[in-house]
Structures are given as C-alpha cells and as structure tokens.
Amino acid sequence: MELTITRPSDDCAILHLKGKFTLEHIQDFKNKSTPTIKNTLKTIFIDFSNVVFIDSSGIGVLILFMNSAKNLKINFILYNLNKDVLTLFKTANIDKFFSISTSFKLKKIYPGIPF
C-alpha cells in the first residue's frame, strides 16, 4: 500500500491510499498518518479511489484512527470506496461506523477542496 497525504487547507487533510491495505501495511499507515491528527484540523478525508482490497487489520487500524480523530472532534470521512470494498463494509455492518461518501458529493459540501 502506498500512502500520500495532502493538506488542501489548514483545517483538513486528505490521506490517499493505493493498493492493498493489509496487516503488512498497518505500521507504515500508523507511522505516516498519526502525525496528521492535530486539534487544528476539522476534517480528515481518506481517499479509497485506488484501494483494491482491505483486510480486517486494515479496517481495525481505520477504526483506531477514526476514534483518535473523533476524540479531538475531527470529522472523519472515507470516500470513493470501490464496489468490492463497499460490499465488504456493508456485509460486516461497519459501514454504519464510518462516514462514507463520494468525491462528487463531497465537492458540493466542500467546494474549495480538490477531491
């Protein structure tokens, strides 16, 4: 998995994931993503456009990351999940825990942010 982080504004960050998000990628994700959680942020977006697979370890670390963000009152939004990943989230009933959207919808809500 590759992870790049962009900061389109002072109060938001976008984490762009690419490839498979599995157990072997957890530590790298934690090392790169943890510094983005700052109380100056209002929203963290996770771009799933290029994620082809996620396992339970990837989901688990997303839940931990989301809880850390929410403890600081930071919105946490996953977007552009492909059909297979979205089906997995729905089958496991974890789509209820996350705020999930599309870049099309987010562009309307956050017009200044390049999704």
Buried (B, 14 or more C-beta within 10 A) or exposed (E): BEBEEEEBEEEBBBBBBBEBBBEEBBEEBEEBBEEBBEEEBEBBBBBBBEBBBBBEBBBEBBEEBBEBBEEEEBBBBBBBBBEEBBEBBEEEEBBEBBBBBEBEEBEEEBEEBEB
